[in-house]
Amino acid sequence: MPAAPPTPPPRDLRPATCDVQLATCDMQPATCAILDPDAGFRRRLREWLERADEVAVVGEARDEPEARELIAAQRPHIFLADLDALGNAEGVARIAARFPETRLLILHRQEERAAVLEALRQGAWGHLAKEDLSPEEVVEAVRMVAQGEACLSPRVAGWLVEEVARRRRGA
């Protein structure tokens, strides 16, 4: 009877965090800053993220001006931001232009098609609906965006497919 193939060593499933060019990766935690006007919600997000070894929260902000200062000082990999507190898609565009190395993951009260699609057009890497967030969902979304993946609900992904098809038809 032939010998069984050797068992591969266990993989480290933590995400690799990467620089803006995604050329070099290391196993340092992804750094994350949080923007939300509600201090209790910010605290809850921080607690959820800090339970994950692969994420380090570097600060919190309550509005866009505070967020710009925080990002300039800390240069986080991920910026988890309430879309309204950011000033909607215009705020996404301002942050994305000023801090291209920081990936925006937006939070919104609900999946409002026009607002979410415009935020994605302006540079957001993903979207989470605030109403039914779980700790696991938030941590997984940050992991995905840190790895250079978009994080979209099936509904938002469907909107993007519809948008692409509409543009292809010239509508």
N, C-alpha and C positions, 0 to 999 in steps of 0.2 A: 504494500500500500504506500503510495507516495506521501512524503511529508507535507503537512499543511503549510501554506505560505506563512511567512512571519507576520505577526500582528503589527500594523503600523503604530508608531508612538501616538499617544493622544494628542490631538490638535488643540492649540490654544484658540478658543473660540472668540476671544475678545477682538473687537475690530481694530484694525491698524489705523492709526490716525495719520493723516498725510498733509504735506504742505500744499500750498495753493496750486502748484503745478502737478501735484500727485506723482511726482517723480521719486520721492523718497518717503518711506514709511517707517514708523517705529511703533513700539508697543506702549507708548506713553498714553495716559488717558486723554480722551478728547475733551477740550475745554469748552465750557458752555456758559453763556451769559443769558439772563432771563429778563424780559420786559413784560410787565403786566401792571395795570393800575391798582389791582387788589392785592394788598400785602399778604393776606391769608392765602390767596391762590399762589402767589410767588413762593411763599414758605412751603406750601404743599409740593409744588414742582421741584424746589430745591431738595426737599426730603426724599422724594422719589428718585431723583437723579443721583443723589449722593449715596444711595444704596448700591449703585452699580459701580464696580471697580473701574470700569472703562470710561467713566465720565467724571470730570472735575468741574464743579460750578465755581466760576471765578467772580461772580457778582450779579447784582440785581438792580433794575431800574424801574421807575414808575411811569416815565414818559420819554418821548423821543430825545429831547435835549440831554437828559441824564444818560440815556442809552448811548448816544454818540460819545459822550465823555468816557463811559465805561468801556466801550469797544476800543476807543483810541488808547486807553490806558492798558487794557488787558489783552487785546488782540485774540479773542476767543475763536476757536474753530467753528463753533455753532452759536448762532444767536436765535434763541427761542423767544418769539415776540408776539404779543397780542396785536392783531392787525389794526384795530381801532386806536390803541395807544401809540402805535407807530405812525399814525396819520394816513392809514390806508395804503394803497399801492404807491402813492407818491413818496411816502416814507420808506417803503421797500426800495424804491429806485434811488433815493438819497443814500441810504445805508449801503446798498449794493455798489453804487458808484464810488463812494468814499472808502469803503472797506471791502474790496473785491476778494480778499483772502478769507473773509468770514462768510459762512453759508447761513442764510436765513431759513428758519423753519417757523412758519406762521401758525398762530392759534387764532381761531375765530369763533364767535358765539355759535355759529351754525354754518352749514355749507351754502353760502350765498354765491351762486354761480359767477356773476359778473365780478364781484369783489375778489374772489379767490383766483379766477383766471387772470385778472389784471395783475394781481400780486405775483403770480407765477411768471407772467410776461416781463415784469419789472425785475425779476431776479431771485424770487423765493425758490428754495429747493424742495419745499414740501408744505403740507397743510395738515393740521389736526383740528377737528371740531371739538370745542371745549366742553360741550354738554355731557359727553359720556366718556371722558378720558380715564384710562386706567394707568397705574404706575408702569405696568409692563409696556403699554402702548407708547408712552412718552419716551421711555428708555430705548425701546427698539427704534423709534423714529430718529432719535438723536444718533444712535449707532449707524443707521442707514445713511443719514446725511453725512456723517463723519467719514464714511467709506466712499462717498461720492455718488450715492444712489439717491434718487428722488423718493420722497415719501408721500404717497397720495392714497386716499381712500379709493375704493372701486368706483364710487360715484364721481369723484373729481377726475380720475383717470378716464372715465367715460366721457366727461365733458371735453377733455382734451382731444380725445379721438373724434368726437363730433365736430370740434372746432377745426381740426386738421382736414376732415372730410369736407366741411363747408367751404373752407378756403380752396381746397383742391377743385371743387365744383365752381368756384368763382362767385359764390353767393355772398 
